[in-house]
């Protein structure tokens, strides 16, 4: 929250501000909707703290927590009383991975050196409905069907067990 407008390189697609771990500065992608909101928020300001309160004081961490909780209450989120900024980071990582973004891309965006750190943020990992076995079974069924071998339907009247192979007799 210590970023100042005059120390930030702002461009339509990139925003560069602050120090990462190790003292380096890393540019961040700025989607157009975020860019437009940032330009509107800055309202022509070219110097001073990047994020400010209503009185133009630098926005500090306690104010960010209060603002986030106020917005969560307004949105009627069940966790409104306990939400904190780090939750947004975890949600962003989880949603990106759930949408199919590559782990290494999400890891890079989160500035994690180790992919295991990124995976610790993933709240949907180990969900059985996303287990690779489902995709494997579907691909196997397609290959078997292409070879003329069909999986017997569990609802058939042949008395077969679910998933039992029906091999056509010549």
Helices and strands as residue ranges (DSSP letters): G 5-7, E 9-10, E 14-16, E 27-29, H 32-42, H 61-74, H 85-98, H 103-109, H 115-121, G 128-130, H 132-146, E 149-151, E 165-167
